[in-house]
């Protein structure tokens, strides 16, 4: 398409509000269709055919989810966990000789040190941090069209897979090895499972501190 069309569609995308899209979704009962409709209302007839060309809804949804959840983990969750890990390391070293009662089955047991107790959490939380860093980079996107078979893009592009790679690279993502209408969900499930495990460590720490 012409460069002017790109500029026009980009401007329309930036002008749309979430409220506008939600209102349209109430009417059409489809999230991405609502977004496309809102964009199309703001562009010329020349630009309309290019708004959702080659794409299926979950090219947009799954790719956006991979990008935003990765961003949340890298920019919010992991920095917070790393700050806590530093505190625990400092406690483990600084309180290495501070004697306390050990416990088993909720009862007093042999003596340990507070630093030793904290070292356990350093290890456990550290393991979660390492796993999260790996899993968050396993998230994938897609731009392979309906049912993931590149049917539409094959009509217009010599190498639809290379086109997909180029689009996803803009979001620092790679393509799913094989996708259908959706990106296979296991990578996201594994990430969420590790987040749940991490929250379990934090709950355990909170309970011990209380």
Wavefront OBJ file of the C-alpha trace (Angstrom):
o trace
v 0.000 0.000 0.000
v 1.015 3.621 -0.363
v 2.960 5.296 2.408
v 0.078 7.747 2.799
v -2.207 4.822 3.713
v 0.229 3.671 6.405
v 0.333 7.167 7.877
v -3.457 7.426 7.769
v -4.044 4.081 9.506
v -1.337 4.793 12.094
v -2.911 8.155 12.900
v -6.352 6.539 13.245
v -4.977 3.878 15.618
v -3.441 6.526 17.860
v -6.652 8.577 17.909
v -8.965 5.785 19.067
v -9.907 5.522 22.734
v -10.496 2.325 24.691
v -13.979 3.579 25.559
v -14.800 3.895 21.870
v -13.734 0.310 21.183
v -15.632 -1.062 24.217
v -18.777 0.708 23.032
v -18.425 -0.863 19.585
v -17.748 -4.258 21.157
v -21.080 -3.997 22.977
v -22.663 -3.706 19.542
v -20.770 -6.368 17.567
v -19.790 -8.753 20.422
v -16.249 -9.216 19.123
v -13.203 -7.418 20.515
v -10.936 -7.251 17.473
v -13.803 -6.687 15.048
v -14.780 -3.725 17.198
v -11.243 -2.346 17.002
v -11.143 -2.789 13.223
v -14.507 -1.035 12.845
v -13.300 1.918 14.914
v -10.155 2.240 12.828
v -12.063 1.966 9.560
v -14.422 4.783 10.561
v -11.443 7.124 10.785
v -9.738 6.306 7.486
v -10.474 6.807 3.800
v -12.027 4.170 1.551
v -8.574 3.718 0.018
v -7.108 2.744 3.384
v -9.942 0.552 4.715
v -8.911 -2.695 2.946
v -5.474 -2.577 4.583
v -6.619 -2.250 8.201
v -6.915 -5.979 8.954
v -5.390 -7.404 5.776
v -3.883 -10.928 6.115
v -4.615 -11.088 9.835
v -6.923 -13.171 11.978
v -8.054 -11.935 15.384
v -5.597 -14.024 17.378
v -2.657 -12.830 15.323
v -3.408 -9.610 17.170
v -4.593 -10.963 20.545
v -1.960 -13.647 21.165
v 0.899 -11.465 19.960
v -0.296 -8.559 22.115
v -0.670 -10.845 25.135
v 2.841 -12.237 24.714
v 4.250 -8.713 24.475
v 2.323 -7.278 27.428
v 2.797 -10.202 29.813
v 6.487 -10.314 28.982
v 6.644 -6.575 29.637
v 4.857 -6.966 32.977
v 7.233 -9.705 34.098
v 10.414 -7.982 32.907
v 9.533 -4.430 33.966
v 7.443 -4.960 37.107
v 7.570 -8.445 38.602
v 11.226 -9.388 38.177
v 12.634 -6.043 39.404
v 10.463 -6.306 42.534
v 11.555 -9.894 43.149
v 15.199 -8.959 42.639
v 14.868 -6.189 45.242
v 13.415 -8.679 47.699
v 16.142 -11.195 46.872
v 18.791 -8.571 47.717
v 17.142 -7.949 51.098
v 17.049 -11.678 51.835
v 20.708 -12.086 50.867
v 21.671 -9.223 53.169
v 19.703 -10.813 56.021
v 21.179 -14.247 55.382
v 24.727 -12.834 55.564
v 24.140 -10.261 58.282
v 22.242 -12.622 60.592
v 24.339 -15.720 59.977
v 25.227 -15.905 63.688
v 21.869 -14.794 65.157
v 20.596 -17.857 66.991
v 16.894 -18.646 66.950
v 14.633 -21.555 67.749
v 14.154 -24.015 64.922
v 10.674 -25.423 64.422
v 9.145 -28.689 63.282
v 5.430 -29.429 63.130
v 4.884 -25.981 64.659
v 6.886 -26.891 67.765
v 10.275 -25.750 69.070
v 13.099 -27.922 67.793
v 16.897 -27.712 67.511
v 18.488 -24.250 67.293
v 19.302 -22.646 63.940
v 20.289 -19.103 62.979
v 18.041 -16.492 61.405
v 20.566 -16.189 58.574
v 20.206 -19.911 57.891
v 16.417 -19.553 57.725
v 16.750 -16.659 55.281
v 19.242 -18.592 53.154
v 16.491 -21.081 52.409
v 14.358 -18.304 50.965
v 17.309 -16.879 49.054
v 17.645 -20.254 47.347
v 13.931 -20.797 46.744
v 13.152 -17.318 45.470
v 16.356 -17.282 43.436
v 15.279 -20.475 41.693
v 11.941 -18.874 40.823
v 13.666 -15.772 39.451
v 15.908 -17.887 37.217
v 12.901 -19.857 35.938
v 10.835 -16.719 35.286
v 13.682 -15.136 33.308
v 13.834 -18.192 31.073
v 10.103 -18.765 30.686
v 9.244 -15.165 29.872
v 11.485 -15.341 26.815
v 9.693 -18.482 25.610
v 6.489 -16.528 24.908
v 5.628 -16.503 21.213
v 3.482 -14.529 18.801
v 1.933 -15.252 15.409
v 0.972 -13.533 12.177
v 0.021 -16.560 10.113
v -3.632 -15.736 9.504
v -6.742 -17.810 9.984
v -5.973 -21.375 11.189
v -2.268 -20.490 11.147
v -1.654 -21.750 7.609
v -0.564 -18.488 5.893
v -3.417 -18.910 3.375
v -4.192 -15.215 2.915
v -0.616 -13.959 3.089
v 0.484 -16.568 0.530
v -1.644 -14.805 -2.101
v 0.176 -11.487 -1.703
v 3.630 -12.313 -0.369
v 6.492 -14.370 -1.750
v 7.599 -15.437 1.746
v 4.778 -15.129 4.306
v 6.876 -16.734 7.044
v 9.606 -14.117 6.617
v 6.890 -11.448 6.741
v 5.679 -12.900 10.064
v 9.230 -12.907 11.429
v 9.609 -9.242 10.487
v 6.373 -8.188 12.169
v 7.102 -10.077 15.389
v 10.654 -8.720 15.510
v 9.150 -5.259 16.010
v 7.862 -6.554 19.358
v 11.050 -8.514 20.099
v 9.080 -11.750 19.737
v 9.581 -14.897 17.701
v 6.928 -16.971 15.990
v 5.409 -20.117 17.408
v 6.970 -23.172 15.809
v 3.486 -24.208 14.640
v 0.262 -22.338 15.362
v -3.369 -22.905 14.528
v -5.936 -20.154 15.044
v -4.011 -19.445 18.263
v -0.484 -19.642 19.591
v -0.041 -22.937 21.482
v -0.809 -22.010 25.106
v 1.805 -24.084 26.931
v 4.478 -21.367 27.122
v 2.025 -18.933 28.708
v 0.721 -21.662 31.030
v 4.244 -22.524 32.185
v 4.970 -18.860 32.878
v 1.782 -18.440 34.904
v 2.487 -21.669 36.788
v 5.923 -20.359 37.770
v 4.357 -17.082 38.906
v 1.975 -19.097 41.110
v 4.949 -21.054 42.487
v 6.762 -17.791 43.204
v 3.756 -16.417 45.050
v 3.752 -19.622 47.109
v 7.322 -18.904 48.220
v 6.329 -15.353 49.166
v 3.278 -16.606 51.082
v 5.506 -19.056 52.953
v 7.991 -16.277 53.755
v 5.180 -14.004 54.972
v 3.770 -16.758 57.180
v 7.194 -17.465 58.717
v 7.811 -13.776 59.392
v 4.428 -13.430 61.069
l 1 2 3 4 5 6 7 8 9 10 11 12 13 14 15 16 17 18 19 20 21 22 23 24 25 26 27 28 29 30 31 32 33 34 35 36 37 38 39 40 41 42 43 44 45 46 47 48 49 50 51 52 53 54 55 56 57 58 59 60 61 62 63 64 65 66 67 68 69 70 71 72 73 74 75 76 77 78 79 80 81 82 83 84 85 86 87 88 89 90 91 92 93 94 95 96 97 98 99 100 101 102 103 104 105 106 107 108 109 110 111 112 113 114 115 116 117 118 119 120 121 122 123 124 125 126 127 128 129 130 131 132 133 134 135 136 137 138 139 140 141 142 143 144 145 146 147 148 149 150 151 152 153 154 155 156 157 158 159 160 161 162 163 164 165 166 167 168 169 170 171 172 173 174 175 176 177 178 179 180 181 182 183 184 185 186 187 188 189 190 191 192 193 194 195 196 197 198 199 200 201 202 203 204 205 206 207 208 209 210
